[in-house]
Structures are given as C-alpha cells and as structure tokens.
C-alpha cells in the first residue's frame, strides 16, 4: 500500500481518536483525573476530565500498528516509546502537581533515552553540538507547548493546523509527510470534545505528547531540514519566550503563572475561546506554511529569516503583555 492509499485511512484514525477520547473521559472519572474550577489560573466553570493524553497516545500507537500492517511505516518504535514515557510523566504530574525541578530532571532523563534510541536533531553532524541542540529544543518545545494549553480548543486546534499544513508542505517537497498528517488526524478526532465548552482537557499527559510531536519535526533527516521545526512550533514557543522575558523583568520568577499569555489577552477584547483558538490556529497555519522558505535554503538565509520571525512574534506578544497586563488580578489598559 502506498502513502497515498494510506491517506484514505486518516478519517478512520480521527474516528478512532474520537472514540478513545470518550473512553479517556470515563477513565479520568475513575482515576479522579478531573480538573476542578477555581483559582486565578483556571477559567473553566465546571469540573472537567483531563486525561486526553490517553486518547492521543493510544491513537498514535494505532497509527503505528496500521502502518505496520499495511507495510507503510510512519512512526518508529523508538519515537513512540519516548512519547509513551512523556505520557507517563504527564499523567504522574496530573495526579498531583510536582515541582518544576522534578519535572525537569525527568524530562532530561527521557531525553537521554530518546537520544540513545536515535530520536535526535542532527543539523551539524558533530556529536556534542547536536546533543546540546537536541536537549535545548526538547526541553523548550515540550514545555512551551505545555504552557500554551490554557484555553478550550487552543492547543488542539493550533497543533492540528500547524501539523496539517506542514504535512502538506512536506508532501509538495517530497519529504516525509505522513507522520505529521496522522498527528493532525488524531488531534482532529480529539478536538470536538475539547472545543468550547470543553468536555475534556489534554492535561499534562496530552500536552507533553503534543509538544513532542512538534519536536519530531526537528528530527527529519537531511541537512538543513531541521529549520521547519522552528516555524511549525513558532506560536507556542514565542508565547513562552515572551512570558519568560516578561516575568524575569517583573519579578524574576519564570515559573510563577499568570493570565497574560497571548490567548488571555485576545480574550480580553471580548473574543470567545473559540474565536481566539481560530485566530491563533490561523497564525499557526501561516507560520507552518512559511516552512517552504527554509527547506533547502542556505543555512545562513534560513537562520536569518527564522530569527526575524521569532523576533517579531516575541516582540509583538511582549508589547501586548505590557500594554494589556492582568497579572495577579488587577486589570490594566483594557
């Protein structure tokens, strides 16, 4: 079976993800993985299951088995093993919040396993340099995506748009496109239950896995093709960078949460969660489409336009944070 025939199975994968999402909601109740409302950082109004990561990881394994059965391999066993470890870490954190240091140490351990299994970024071909680059990207991307999961439908739709557009670009350029398309199909199956008003959340078990799906874009083989990863994950990463810089300037504690993310600020202009998700999903699709400018381009050119993208996005979000800050509850500028 060719890749294009396997494409016909994507709707089936989305349906399976939807069914597994329904199952994950039941399991969340059984295991008491339910996010209660209340507190300055929670905007939902009712207790909501937060075990959507089960549906995501189970669907990815189904995609792997389908590819194995049809002779079209997409994900490797090593890639899904690492995803499963991140799912386990996120589930552990969902049961009871852990310290930032404990989470970081375990993420580094999982990265070490990924590196030894061959799931790595290798732009330079120099072992120690690539090891350092891979570690930084792994930690930054999965945590940035985790921080971005703060509104109904936001992360699921944003990741769906970014990965679907990237798969289309990759197909146009005769690169491996099917894994990203399958990830998008999984998120399409999860999204209806996560759309406003959400009946389920990804939880850390899901957001860490979704962040890892972004990281896999960086691991595509072939010279400078690691640059598209920066464009595919640009929106959540730039939001996290802006939040980090702003918190450092304000009080020095980057781990102190706030409601000043770009999606929070857009919501203060009277936009619903659905409208905010659609706007930022469109932005994610646009940046993912921009990958066509860096695939195969000279390294210096790719670096310059990627830095320009990150500078402009981060600066824009920083200006929004400082103009329309909510902070610890006091509203400014709106």
Secondary structure, 3 states (H helix, E strand, C coil): CCHHHHHCCHHHHHHHHHHHHHHHHHHHHHCCCEECCCCCCCCCCCCEECCHHHHHHHHHHHHHHHHHHHCCCCCCHHHHHHHHHHHHHHHHHHHCCCCHHHHHHHHHHHHHHHHHCCCCCCCCCCHHHHHHHHHHHHHHHHHHHHHHCCCCCHHHHHHHHHHHHHHHHHHHCCCCCHHHHHHHHHHHHHHHHHCCCCCECCHHHHHHHHHHHHHHHHCCCCHHHHCHHHHHCHHHHHHHHHHHHHHHHHCCCCCCCCCCCHHHHHHCCCCCHHHHHHHHHHHHHHHHHHHHHCCCCCHHHHHHHHHHHHHHHHHHHHHHHHHCCCCCCCCCCC
